[in-house]
C-alpha cells in the first residue's frame, strides 16, 4: 500500500525582520573613478533618538557588502521590524587604504520592499602630511610645544611620531624642553587645505598659532614649525 506524503517548506526568513535589497556605487570624490574593495556594513538602529545603543536603544548588523572592480555593491538586508533607521558605514577602520571612513543615515521609509533601493556615495582620498617642529634660539628647559588636535580632515590621524632631538614627548602631543625636534606623520584628506593649530610657551608666555597647508594627492606633504 502506497502512501502519499506532502512536504511543506517554510521560509527561513525570520518573522521579526523586514528584508530589503540595497545596491549602489562607491567612487573617488576627486577622480570620480570607481573604488574596489570598499567594505560596507549596514546597522539597524532601534532607539527613540535613532542613535543606536544611546538613550536606551540598541543596534544590530543588518547586512554587509564589498565593492567590486566597478565600485558596485549589493546587499540583502534583514532589518529588525522595530528599527528606527539604518546607518551605512563605509570603509570602517580604513580597510580600503587611501580613503576616508564615512557613515550615512538611511531612513526606513527610503527602503522599498520587492525592489532594489539605490544608495551611491563618494569617498575622499587621503594623503600623508608630515608636520615637522623644532625649538629655535633662544631656548629654555621650560619651553613647551603642543600640537592641537582637531578631528575633521585628519582621516586616520597620527600614524607615526619621531623625535630628532633629545627631548621626548611628555604628554599627548606635548613636548617640554630645550632640544625639541620631531615629526608627526599624519593621514589627512587630500585635495583641500588642512588647518593646523599649535600652542607654544616661551619666557612664561603662552601663545596659540594657526596656519594651513594644501594637501596634494599622491605626494608626501610637509609643514614646518619653527618656534
C-alpha positions in Angstrom: 0.0 0.0 0.0 1.4 3.3 -1.1 1.0 6.5 1.0 1.4 9.9 -0.4 3.4 12.4 1.7 3.1 16.1 1.3 6.1 18.1 2.2 5.6 21.7 3.3 8.6 24.1 3.1 8.5 27.2 5.1 10.6 30.3 4.6 13.7 30.5 6.8 13.4 34.3 6.9 12.8 35.4 10.5 9.3 36.8 11.0 10.7 39.7 13.2 12.7 41.2 10.4 12.0 43.0 7.1 14.0 42.1 4.1 15.4 44.8 1.8 18.0 44.9 -1.1 20.3 47.8 -1.4 22.8 48.5 -4.2 24.9 51.3 -5.4 28.4 52.6 -6.4 31.3 54.0 -4.4 33.5 56.4 -6.3 36.5 58.6 -5.7 35.4 62.1 -4.8 38.2 63.8 -6.9 38.7 61.4 -9.9 35.1 60.1 -9.9 36.6 56.7 -10.6 35.1 53.5 -9.0 36.8 52.2 -5.9 37.1 48.4 -5.5 37.4 46.6 -2.2 35.5 49.1 0.0 33.8 47.3 2.9 30.2 48.4 3.7 28.2 47.5 6.8 24.5 48.3 7.4 23.5 48.7 11.1 19.8 48.6 12.0 19.2 51.1 14.8 16.4 50.9 17.4 16.1 53.8 19.8 13.9 56.8 20.4 16.7 59.0 19.1 17.8 56.8 16.3 21.3 56.8 17.9 21.8 53.0 18.3 22.8 52.0 21.8 22.5 55.5 23.1 19.4 56.6 25.0 18.3 53.0 25.9 18.3 51.8 22.3 20.2 49.0 20.6 21.7 48.2 17.2 22.2 45.1 15.1 24.1 44.3 11.9 21.6 44.0 9.1 24.0 43.1 6.2 27.4 43.6 4.7 28.9 44.1 1.2 32.2 44.9 -0.5 32.5 46.8 -3.8 33.8 45.1 -6.9 36.2 46.4 -9.5 33.4 48.7 -10.9 32.8 50.1 -7.4 29.4 48.3 -7.3 28.0 46.7 -4.2 24.7 44.8 -3.5 23.5 43.7 -0.1 20.5 41.8 1.1 19.4 43.3 4.5 17.5 41.7 7.3 16.3 44.7 9.4 14.6 44.3 12.7 11.0 45.5 12.5 11.4 47.8 15.4 14.3 49.6 13.8 14.0 53.4 13.5 16.6 53.6 10.7 19.8 52.3 9.2 23.4 53.5 9.5 25.5 52.8 6.4 29.2 52.5 7.5 31.5 52.9 4.5 35.2 51.8 4.8 35.2 51.3 8.6 38.6 51.0 10.1 40.0 52.4 6.8 40.3 48.8 5.5 40.5 50.2 2.0 43.7 52.2 2.4 44.0 55.7 1.0 40.4 56.6 1.7 38.3 58.1 4.4 35.7 56.3 6.6 32.2 57.8 6.5 28.7 57.0 7.9 25.4 57.8 6.2 21.9 57.5 7.8 19.2 55.8 5.9 15.5 56.2 7.0 13.5 53.0 6.8 10.9 55.0 4.8 13.5 55.3 2.0 13.7 51.5 1.5 11.4 49.6 -0.8 10.2 46.1 -0.4 10.2 43.9 -3.5 12.6 46.1 -5.4 16.2 47.4 -5.0 17.0 50.7 -3.3 20.0 52.6 -4.6 22.4 54.5 -2.4 25.7 55.7 -4.1 28.4 57.7 -2.4 31.8 59.2 -2.9 34.9 58.7 -0.7 37.6 61.3 -0.1 41.1 60.1 -0.9 43.8 60.7 1.7 47.5 61.6 1.6 50.4 61.8 4.0 51.2 65.1 5.8 54.4 65.4 7.8 54.4 68.1 10.4 57.9 69.0 11.4 58.7 71.1 14.5 61.8 72.3 16.1 62.7 74.6 19.1 64.9 77.5 17.9 67.1 80.0 19.8 66.6 81.4 22.4 65.7 78.1 24.2 64.9 77.1 27.7 64.2 73.9 29.7 60.7 75.4 30.3 59.8 75.8 26.6 56.6 74.0 25.6 55.2 72.9 22.3 51.8 71.2 21.8 50.1 70.2 18.6 46.3 70.8 19.0 44.1 68.0 17.8 41.1 68.6 15.5 39.4 65.5 14.2 37.8 66.7 10.9 40.0 66.2 7.9 42.6 64.1 9.8 41.4 60.7 8.4 43.4 58.1 10.3 45.1 60.8 12.4 48.7 60.4 13.6 50.2 57.2 12.3 53.7 57.8 13.4 55.8 60.1 15.8 59.5 60.6 15.6 61.9 62.6 17.7 65.1 64.1 16.2 66.1 65.7 19.5 67.0 64.5 23.0 63.6 65.6 24.4 60.7 63.0 24.3 57.0 63.6 24.3 55.9 64.3 27.9 52.1 64.2 27.4 49.9 63.5 24.5 51.2 65.7 21.6 53.1 67.9 24.2 56.9 68.5 24.3 58.8 70.4 27.1 62.5 71.4 27.0 65.3 72.9 25.0 66.2 70.2 22.4 62.8 69.6 20.9 62.8 68.4 17.3 60.2 66.0 15.9 57.9 64.8 13.1 54.3 63.8 13.1 53.2 61.7 10.2 49.5 62.1 9.7 46.9 60.7 7.3 44.7 63.5 6.1 42.1 64.2 3.5 43.7 65.2 0.1 42.6 67.9 -2.2 41.9 70.5 0.4 43.6 72.9 2.8 44.2 71.4 6.3 44.1 73.8 9.2 46.9 73.3 11.8 46.9 74.7 15.3 49.6 74.6 17.9 50.5 76.1 21.3 53.9 77.5 22.3 55.1 78.6 25.7 58.3 80.6 25.9 59.5 83.0 28.5 56.4 82.1 30.5 54.2 83.4 27.7 51.7 81.1 26.2 50.6 81.7 22.6 48.4 79.9 20.1 49.2 79.7 16.4 47.2 78.7 13.4 48.1 78.1 9.8 47.0 75.9 6.9 48.6 73.7 4.2 47.1 72.5 0.9 47.3 68.7 0.9 48.2 67.3 -2.5 47.1 63.9 -3.6 49.8 61.3 -4.3 52.5 63.3 -2.5 54.1 63.3 0.9 53.2 66.8 2.1 55.3 68.7 4.6 54.7 71.6 7.0 57.4 73.1 9.1 57.0 74.8 12.5 59.9 76.7 14.0 59.1 78.0 17.4 
